[in-house]
Amino acid sequence: MIINPSVHANLTELTKSFAAGTPKHVVIDNFFSQDIADGMHQHFPPADSLKVKRNSMNESKVEDYHFERWDPVFLKARNHIRTDAFCQWLSTLTGIDGLSTPDNGLGSGIHQGSQGSYVDVHIDVNYDPASKLWRRINLLVYLNPHWQEEWGGDLELWDPAMTDILHKVAPLHNRAIIFLTDDQAPHGYKAIDVPEGESRKSFYAYYFTQIGEGFTYSDSKFVSRPDDPWLRKQATKSKEFVKIHLKRLLEKMGLKVLDFQDKNRF
């Protein structure tokens, strides 16, 4: 058993919660069965072994997606959330037909943040140029059984105008959040302060559909919080402007793999 049976049993209630969310989202505690969640935490790979390094003025974390390198419990979880049955459950929950998640780094993997880790508020890209698919849904499951409130690390969901935090979600063990991937859901977390040996761990999966009615391209972009210093706001704005325009130029040149922070290829 991979998913907690209560998750499937509560589909009607969860569907209503997702639809009523602003932005559209739902938080689900006890998402995986307990042995799966505990197993992933127990066997979570060391941070220095993960080969996608996200280090810039706007983020500090590591991630990876090579499930064959890790304990089999990760593969069990990944394989289940890719099944037709689970994708149909997710389509019912979100009201988006035809969801699927690919078998690559844009499909599923793990995140980890050590002392001082942070990810500034950002909008996710909603299009994969390699597969030409529309990214629709983010699924995050936190794997932190000892997490303390004073360590910080809450996922912040902001309003699109970046004036208010609409929701904060603590990264507690086996807590999932499912939310839309669009420009209406800026999200991120502030720098964590954890004791030695602790880190902020999560499992992720991203779900796609074919391009269809209603698609509007939304590029990945970091955005500033209202209380960020003026110089930091200007630096973020300038960096993102250059990044987005360079990315578009590379795409026009036919380059499909644009993730230069992924060290798996080297």
DRENZARO-525369 format. One record per atom (N, C-alpha, C, CB): x, y, z. Coordinates in steps of 0.02 Angstrom, whole numbers, plus 50000, padded with zeros to 5 digits. Each point is the difference from the previous one (the first is absolute). Glycine has a CB too. Example, Ala and Ser with C-alpha at 12.3 -4.5 7.8 and 13.67 -1.06 7.14 Angstrom:
<atoms>
506604971650390/499555005950000/500455006050000/499054994150062/500775011249902/500425005950003/499615005550037/500594996849892/
</atoms>
This chain:
<atoms>
500434994050000/499575006050000/500455006250000/499074993850062/500835010749888/500435005949993/499665006250027/500534994849900/498855006450080/499625005850022/499564998150058/500025004949884/499944999350167/499554998950057/499284999049974/500775006950077/498894987749942/499324998849975/499525005850013/500214988050018/499905015750035/499555005650016/500025005449946/500154997650122/500425002949843/500065005049947/499504998649945/501225001550027/498734992249952/499524998149949/499295000550026/500864992449948/499045005750114/499335000150029/499715007050006/500304989750063/500155015349944/499785006950009/500015004149936/500424999350116/499564997349826/500075003649937/499495005549991/500464989549951/498915009250066/499485005049990/500145006350041/499184990949979/501015008250083/500155005750044/500635003749976/499474994050096/501045002349883/500625003149976/499885003849936/500654990950054/498925006549903/499845003449937/499675006850014/499864988949943/499695011250105/499675006350018/500515005050029/498934993750022/501535003850020/500515004450030/500455002949947/499964993250105/500245002649847/500445002549946/499655005449960/500564988849993/498825010149988/499645004849959/499885006650036/499454990549943/500495009250124/499875006150039/500635003750019/498994994550044/501595002549943/500635003050021/500185006249959/500384988850035/499965015949998/500265005949966/500735000750018/498865005750003/501614992849950/499874996949935/499734992950009/500925007049949/498874989949997/499724993350005/500534995250026/499215002349904/500644994850155/500494995550031/499644995950054/500965008049976/499374986850047/499754996250057/500614997250037/498914997049940/501055003150126/500514997150043/499734993450029/500485011550029/499924983249966/499774993450022/500524997150048/499384998149890/500445001050172/500444996850049/499954992449993/499875009850079/500684986849941/500034992749997/499874997549929/499624999350120/500735003649832/499884998649930/500214992949980/500145012249976/500504986250035/500244993249987/499814995550058/500955004449930/499064989150059/499944995550057/500615001250045/499364991249931/500575007450133/500515001950048/500674996749985/499115001650084/500894992149895/500634996649987/500365003049940/499534989650049/500105012849901/500325003149942/500315006750019/499184994249923/500445009950112/500265006650021/500604999250046/498855004849989/501104990850060/500564999050046/500614997049964/499184998450094/500694997249859/500554997049962/500375005149958/499374989449998/500275015149970/500335005249960/500415004750044/499084999349916/500645002450143/500405004250045/500634996350023/498955005950037/500974987949983/500564996150027/500564999349948/499214993850075/500605005449862/500494998749947/500125006149955/499664988150003/500155017850020/500075005949958/500745001149985/498965005150050/501234995949886/500705000649982/500335006250031/499754994049894/500895005750121/500345005950026/499985005849951/500754992550065/499235013549961/499945005949957/500565000549950/499425005850091/501194992449930/500575000849954/500014994849944/500635004850095/498924990249908/499974995049947/499515002049945/500304991450084/499295013749928/499505002149951/500325004749950/499074998750085/500805000349851/500415003149948/499685005849963/500504989049988/498925013150033/499715006149972/500085005550053/499164993549925/501315011050063/500185005050049/499655006649983/501124994450020/498445007750023/499655006449991/500305005250046/498934994149968/501565009550007/500345005050040/500055006549961/500664991250059/498975013849964/500015006649969/499795005050053/499734995449885/500215010950096/499795005050048/499284998850023/500795008249948/498834987750015/499304998950016/499834993150027/499775008149913/500714987450092/499854993450026/500634996450022/499004999449926/500904996050121/500554995750024/499694993450022/500705010050037/499374985049920/499754993350015/500324995249950/498905004550047/500994989049963/500224995049953/499414995449984/501205000550043/498844996149901/499474995349981/500294994849953/499125008950014/500484986049971/500214994949952/499404995749982/501184999850047/498914996049903/499444996149973/500214993049979/499485010649963/501114987150058/500254993449980/499814994950053/500965005249937/498424992450058/499734995550050/500384993450004/498895005249981/501434992849965/500374993650001/500615000350045/499604997949884/500615007950137/500585000850044/499824999350074/500515007449914/498864992650102/499785000550069/499654993650023/499895012349986/499924987650077/499644994350028/499364998649960/500465002750114/499354991049877/499414998349959/499355003350023/500564989349978/499405013050084/499385003250022/499835006149958/500224995950117/500295007749859/499875005849958/499704998049932/500965006050057/499304988649915/499744997649936/499284997650007/501174996749967/498685000150090/499314997850012/499525005949999/500434990350068/499775015049967/499575006050002/499945003149931/500345002050120/500234998849846/499995003149934/499574996049951/501155004750021/498944988849978/499624995849953/499255000550013/500974992249992/498845008350072/499285000350015/499695006649978/500204992550097/500155013149914/499705006449983/500005001249924/500365004450111/499934990949850/499985000349927/499464995449970/501225002750002/498464993350039/499514995249974/499385003649972/500414991550082/499255005149872/499385002849973/499495001350055/500224994049892/499755001450157/499505000650053/500145006350042/499874987550004/500765013750013/500145006050040/499895006349959/500824993550068/499395006549869/499905005949958/499265001549992/501074997449940/498514997550056/499285001149996/499735002950065/499914990649918/500355006950139/499805002850065/500185007450002/500174988750056/500435013049920/500225006950001/499595004349952/501154996250030/498675001049913/499575003749953/499325001550030/500604994549905/499125000650132/499365001250033/500075005450053/499674988149979/500865011650060/500125004850053/500055007149973/500594991250065/499795009649880/500155006749975/499525002449945/501184997750028/498434997749943/499565001849945/500375000849934/499285005450082/501344992049914/500405000549939/500084993049971/500625010250044/499094988649898/500034993449969/500684998849967/498765000549981/501424993250015/500594998049962/500665001450031/499325001949905/500714998450162/500645001350034/500454994049996/499435007950076/501224993449916/500514994850004/500655003150021/499444993249910/501025002750115/500665002650021/500544995849967/499535004050110/500954999249857/500504996349962/500534996850044/499815007849906/500574987750065/500524996350035/500675003649990/499384989149985/500655017150041/500625003949995/500005005350055/500074998049875/500425006550122/500075005050053/499425004950003/501204998849988/498435002049956/499415004250001/499394996450025/500495006449906/499584987050107/499444996150024/499994999550076/500034993749895/500525003750134/500014999050072/500714999650025/498904994149996/501195006950069/500674999950030/499965002050073/500525002549888/500044999850138/500035002150070/500375006750005/499994988050038/499815015950012/500325006350017/500314999450070/499185006649928/501364997150083/500285000350068/500335006750011/500174987550001/499725015450058/500315006250018/500334999450068/499165006349933/501494995150070/500384999850062/499965006850036/500784991349951/499605009550102/499995006250039/500045006149954/500544994050097/499005010749913/500005006249961/499654999449933/501045002850056/498724991249926/499664999149935/499395004549994/500414988249997/499475014349943/499415004149987/499854999749925/500265007750098/499124993749885/499805001049931/499555006249999/500084987449971/500155017949998/499605006149997/499354998649962/501045007150004/498484997250008/499344999149968/500095000249924/499415005350100/500254990049867/500084999449928/499364997249968/501234998250016/498745002649919/499484997049958/500344994549960/499315010849993/500394983350004/500294994449963/499845000649925/499894992750102/500585005149858/499874999549928/499454994849990/501205003349970/498354998049983/499434995449989/500034996449933/499325007450073/501284992249897/500074996849935/500684996649996/499245008549946/500764985350027/500624996349989/500165000149926/499784992650101/500745011049877/500145000449928/500224993449969/500315011850019/499974983750021/500224993649973/499424995649980/501035000850071/498484998649975/499424995749986/499415003849971/500374992850092/499655014049911/499465004349977/499364998750038/500525000449887/499564998450179/499434998850044/499885005950047/500224987649993/499175013050030/499775005350044/500054997650072/499215004649911/501224998550128/500064998250071/499425003150039/501274999349990/498374996450046/499375002350031/500004999750076/499454996249898/500854998550131/499914998850072/500674998450033/498844995749979/501275007250080/500574998350043/499754995750059/500615010649967/499744984150047/499894995950060/500644999950040/499134992849942/500855009750120/500574999850045/499804996050062/500445011249958/500004984450064/499894996250062/500615001050044/499254991449942/500665011550117/500555001350045/500164993950042/499685012050004/500964987250013/500254994050033/500445001950059/499954993549892/499755010050157/500385002950055/499674998450067/500405009249925/499714984950103/499644997950061/500175003950062/499964989049951/500615014550050/500215003650061/499945007549992/500774990750026/498895011749923/500005007149984/499685004250056/499944997049879/500415008550137/499785004650053/499795006749969/500764994350084/498745008749945/499745006349973/500545005449996/498894997250047/501555003050003/500515005350001/500534999249945/499805001050122/500214993349844/500484999049946/499785003749937/500304989050047/499085013349949/499755003549941/499854995149944/500675010150033/499434992249905/499924995649942/499294999049976/501004994550040/498525009449987/499314999349976/499975001849926/499555002750115/500074993449847/499865001949931/499505005750002/500224988349957/499955017250011/499575005849997/499655000349932/500745006350081/498604994149919/499625001149939/499775007350000/499624987749996/500605016149954/499855007149997/499455001549949/501195002450032/498515003449976/499535002349949/500415002449939/499145003450088/500564996649852/500385001749939/500315007050001/499244992449940/500455012250096/500275006850004/500575000750049/498885004149970/501284990450066/500545000050050/499905005450054/500784995849911/498615004550114/499855004550056/499874996350065/499535008049918/500244985650077/499824996350060/500184992749993/499075008150022/501124988850035/500064992850004/499304997250012/501215000550044/498564995349911/499324997250007/500004993950045/499735004349887/500804991750110/500044993950040/500734998550017/498944995549947/501165001650112/500654997250018/499904992650016/500415011250045/500044984749928/499954992750009/500654997650031/499194998849902/500794999050160/500604997450034/500204993449968/499685005750108/500984993149883/500244994049965/500024993950047/500685007349925/498754990950103/499964994650048/500014993249966/499375007550077/500844987449959/500094993449972/499364997249969/500894998050084/499184999749855/499464996749963/499415004649986/500344989450053/499805017149945/499505004949980/500105001649926/499955004950118/499514994749844/500025001549928/499635006549987/500064987849972/500175015749977/499625005649973/499964999149924/500365007850094/499054993149879/499884999549929/499735006749977/499764987450006/500565015749944/499775006549978/500135001049925/500205004650115/499445000249857/500065001549929/500685003049984/498765001749994/501504996749948/500615003049974/499805005549952/500674989250013/499275016950012/499845005649956/500245006450032/499004993949953/500885011750013/500255006450026/499575002850056/500475002249887/499024994050134/499585002150056/500244997050067/499045001049921/501514995350077/500234996650060/500745001250014/499124991349980/501095014950032/500695001250022/500124996450066/500035011249940/500554985750068/500144996150061/500754999750012/498954993249982/501235005650081/500704999350019/500054999250076/500365006949901/500254992750124/500104999650073/500625003950021/499434988850002/500535014150057/500565003950026/500544995450028/499225009550027/501364993449986/500584996250023/499844996250064/500765008449947/499444985350054/499874995850059/500585000450049/499294992349930/500575006350132/500524999950052/499924993450037/500015012750013/500374982349966/499924993250026/500644997950036/499204997249907/500734998350142/500594997550035/500424995449955/499385000950108/501234997949911/500444995649962/499674993149991/501025006250045/499014991349894/499724993549985/499305000249974/500724995650086/498955010249917/499325000649975/500005003749932/499565000150118/499934998849843/499905003549937/499264999849981/501184997049962/498645007149991/499315000449976/499944995449939/499865012150042/499774982449965/499974994849950/499294999549970/500914993750060/499065005049875/499354999149969/500064995749937/499635011050046/499824985949938/499914996249938/499565004349955/500114988650059/500055011749875/499595004149956/499774995949939/500615010250038/498834991949934/499774997449936/499625005649964/499934988150045/500205012649890/499675005049959/499594996549946/500945008450023/498464994149966/499534996749954/499835004549941/499534993550097/500425003449845/499935003549936/499384997549962/501245001549996/498545002749957/499504998049950/500245002449932/499055000550085/500604997549863/500115002849934/499805007450001/499814988749945/500505015250011/499805006949992/499285000349977/501195003549973/498415000750059/499305000449982/499715006850013/499904988050025/499455012449973/499655006450010/500185002950068/499074996149926/501075010450075/500165003450062/500745000750014/498944995950042/501485001049916/500725000350012/500275007049987/500104987849970/500255014950078/500385006249993/500694998850030/498955007250004/501564993849956/500684998550023/500195004350061/500314996849883/499974999950168/500245003450060/500704997650014/498825001250046/501675003249947/500704998050011/500165000050075/500315004849888/500204991450130/500235000150070/500285006950016/500254987649997/499605014850062/500225006750018/499995000950075/499565004449891/501004998050137/500015002150070/499695006950006/501044992950022/498585008150031/499695006550013/500165002150072/499074997649916/500965008850096/500225002650065/499425000450049/500905006449943/499264992450120/499525001350054/499975007650012/500234988650053/499205013849973/499945007250012/500545002850047/498784998849982/501464997250066/500485002550048/500734998749980/499144998250087/500974999349852/500694999249977/500335006849993/499694989349941/500975011350074/500355006349989/499965002249927/500764997250095/499255009449893/499945002749932/500524997249953/499525010350049/501114989449975/500534997549956/499894992749981/500795008150054/498974987949994/499864993049984/499434999449949/500404996750115/499095007549893/499454999949952/500255001649930/499215003550091/501215001649903/500265001949934/500454994649971/499935012050034/500484984950009/500444994749976/499614993949975/500875003950080/498614994349957/499584994449979/499645001549935/499844996850120/499895009249874/499645002049939/500474999849940/499235007250069/501374995449939/500485000249944/500224992949981/500385011450037/499774984550013/500234993249986/499474996049964/500735000550100/498655000149923/499464996249969/499865002449928/499514998150114/500565008449875/499905002649932/500524997049952/499535010750048/501104989349973/500534997249958/499904992549990/500805008950042/499044987550012/499914992849996/499444998149951/500414999050118/499025004349889/499434998249959/500145001349926/499245002750096/501085003149888/500155001549930/500544995549972/499665011850022/500834986450018/500524995349978/499694993149987/500875006450064/498694991649980/499674993549993/499604999849935/499934998850125/499715006549860/499615000249938/500454999849939/499115006450059/501464996949944/500474999849944/500274993049989/500315011850024/499874984750031/500264993249994/499474995349972/500775002250097/498604998849923/499464995949974/499925001049925/499425000650111/500635005749866/499955001449929/500574996849961/499425010850026/501154988350008/500584996849968/499934992450000/500715009750034/498754987749997/499884992850000/500264996350060/500025000749880/500245002850170/500264996750060/499424998250045/501095006349993/498834987250022/499434997750039/500164999250074/499604994249898/501025004050119/500204999150069/500335006450025/500154987549983/499495016050061/500225006650021/500215000350073/499255004849914/500774989450119/500164999850072/500754999050009/498864995450026/501505010149979/500734999750005/500244998750071/500075007749903/499474991950145/500194998450069/499954992550015/499615011450033/500174984749918/499934992850008/500684996849985/498775000349968/501554997050084/500674997149992/499994992649981/500405008350084/499014988949906/499974992949981/500324998749932/498954998950067/501095006149892/500264999149932/500765000649996/498935004349957/501394997350099/500725001449998/500404994850039/499755012149987/
</atoms>
